[in-house]
Amino acid sequence: MKDSKSALKIKQLISVFLIIMTLGTYIGLFRTNEREIQISKFETKKEVEKLEEEQQIIEIAQEKSYEREIKVTSRSEANRNKNENEIPQAVVKYKKIEEITISRDMDLTIRCGISREDFIKLMQNMKVDYSGFFAKNAGIIYDLCEKYEINEIFFCGLIAAESGWNIASSHRNTHNYISMMSSKGLIKYSSDEEGLEAATKLLHNKYLTKGGSCYSGKTLSAIQKRFCPNSNTWVGLVFGCMKQVVK
């Protein structure tokens, strides 16, 4: 009887032991799984954070790109508007040298119509420029006639009529080429450019502009009335020199 009880007790102990072992195994597996789940969650969280960070970087980059695009577009529109509002400059159409026309009754405030380059070429090829004065000062003459609205051919003809094609020494020494006078004689200037500007300014302000103290009109005969009133040959002399300029 005792043996039977002992055997039963041993069986019970073994059963309890097996149950404990089984429970231990389950608990161990559960803890392992729990750790694995936690690790998995942690790694997943890191990946999510990394993805979110990358997405944020992409969004920032896109925003900056969009801002740059807006700025470029705005500048482009501003430039387009600026260009649209600009008034196109008129294209100047110059005459050829051989197309220059002159007459005794021409308006002396109207330019001859050729380009600066062609005017310089005209002066350089002018056979009666014995002293080289006109070729040397061609650019200055053109610019001053443009500034003071004087016909270049008339101005050169006037210089030739007053100073001669060789340029008289008295005119050369004073840089006074159209006989501008004071109580002491020919007015003296310090350079060709100063003397030529004084001449064109005088013609424009006093002789060729309405209201000027010597204004009688814009033709040779009108200027002669006040510029050289006692000469009957002045108009013919100046016009003859003008014809030699364009010959």
Residue pairs with C-beta under 8 A, 6 or more apart in sequence:
94 113
94 114
94 115
94 118
95 112
95 113
95 114
96 114
96 118
97 114
97 118
97 121
97 122
97 246
99 113
99 114
100 112
100 113
100 114
100 153
100 246
102 153
102 154
102 239
102 242
102 243
102 246
104 219
104 220
104 221
104 235
104 239
105 219
105 220
105 221
106 151
106 154
106 219
106 220
107 151
107 218
107 219
108 150
108 151
108 154
108 208
108 218
108 219
108 220
108 223
109 149
109 150
109 151
109 208
109 218
110 151
111 145
111 146
111 149
111 150
111 151
111 152
112 119
112 151
112 152
112 153
114 122
116 139
116 142
116 143
119 138
119 141
119 142
119 152
120 135
120 138
120 139
120 142
122 138
122 245
122 246
123 129
123 134
123 135
123 138
123 141
123 156
124 135
124 138
126 134
126 135
126 244
126 245
127 247
128 160
128 165
128 244
128 245
128 247
129 135
129 165
130 165
130 166
131 165
131 166
131 167
131 172
133 159
133 167
133 172
133 192
134 141
134 156
134 159
136 192
137 192
137 193
137 196
140 192
140 193
140 196
141 152
141 155
141 156
141 196
142 152
144 150
144 196
144 197
144 200
145 151
145 152
145 155
145 200
147 200
148 200
148 201
148 203
148 204
149 204
149 208
150 200
150 203
150 204
150 208
153 242
153 245
153 246
154 220
154 238
154 242
155 199
155 200
155 203
156 241
156 242
156 245
157 238
157 239
157 240
157 241
157 242
157 244
157 245
158 178
158 238
158 241
159 177
159 178
159 199
160 241
160 244
160 245
161 234
161 237
161 238
161 241
162 171
162 177
162 178
162 179
163 171
163 172
163 177
163 178
163 179
164 171
167 177
170 186
171 177
171 179
171 186
173 188
174 186
174 187
174 188
174 189
174 195
175 188
175 189
175 190
175 191
175 192
175 194
175 195
175 196
176 186
176 187
176 188
176 189
176 195
176 198
176 199
177 195
177 196
177 199
178 199
178 202
178 203
179 186
180 186
180 187
180 198
180 199
180 202
181 187
187 198
189 195
189 198
203 223
205 212
206 212
206 213
206 214
206 215
207 214
207 215
207 223
207 226
207 227
208 215
208 218
208 223
209 215
214 226
214 227
216 222
216 223
216 225
216 226
217 223
220 235
220 238
220 239
221 235
224 231
224 234
224 235
227 234
228 234
